[in-house]
Amino acid sequence: MKRESKFVRKPLGNFSPFRLPFVAAIFLVLFAFASQRQLIRQPKEARSGLKVIKVIDGDTVVLSDGRTVRYIGIDTPEFGQPFYEAAKNFNRNLVENKLVDLEFDVERYDHYGRLLAYVFVRDKSGRRIFVNGEMIRNGFARTYTKPPNVKYSDLFVKLQREAMASHRGLWSVYKPTRLAVVGNKRTKVFHRPNCSLVRKISHQNLVYFQNAEKALAEGFQPCRVCQP
Ligand SMILES: [Zn+2]
C-alpha cells in the first residue's frame, strides 16, 4: 500500500521498527472500520448517468441497465383507476429517454426486487427536478410513507398539502369523507373504524383523525382493504 511504504521511508527519529506490527494493526483496524462505514453508507449513495428507457406507470420505470425502479415515498393510481393515464403521462414527460440521478434510502430493494430510489432529472434549462416530489406536488401521486425509507417524507407531506389545497390532479375529484378514521402511526395507514385491521394496531400506534382529509394531510395513506 502506498500509504504504508511512504510511512516506512520517513526518517525514523524515535520510531522503533519493533513498533511496526503495532502500527500495522492500527492501520488494519482503521481500514476495517472505514470499509464497514462504507458498507453502512452504501445504500444511500447516489448513482447517476442512468437512462430511463420505459415508463411503466406513475411511480415505476425501467432503466437502460434493465433494472426496474420504484419511486420511494409515493403511490400513483393503478391501471384502471382514475388518473392512471394522467400520472403515467406526467411521469413519462419528466423522465422518458432522459438521464437520471438516483438517490437511495435505507432499503435498496422492495419485495418485488425493484430498486427503491429518489429520482432526479434535469429539465431543458438545466434545473434539477425531484421527480418523486413533482408527482405529489402536481396531484398525480399520494404520499406513501413506508419506514424505514422516510428521508423525504416530511417534504412529501408538505407537497401533498399544497396539491390538495389547490385541487390538483386526483385531488380535483377527491370527495373528503366526513367520517372519523383511525390511523396506525407505525405503518402510516388509516382505516374506517370498523376495518378488521384496526384491531391489530397496538395501542401506542393508534391515532384518531376527524376525517380522511386530515389523515392525508398528515401523510397517512388510505387502507386498501376498507378504502376510507
Ligand atoms: Zn382498513
Residues whose N, C-alpha, C, O or C-beta is under 5 A from the ligand:
A	BS01	ZN	F190 H191 R192 C195 L197 C223 V225 C226
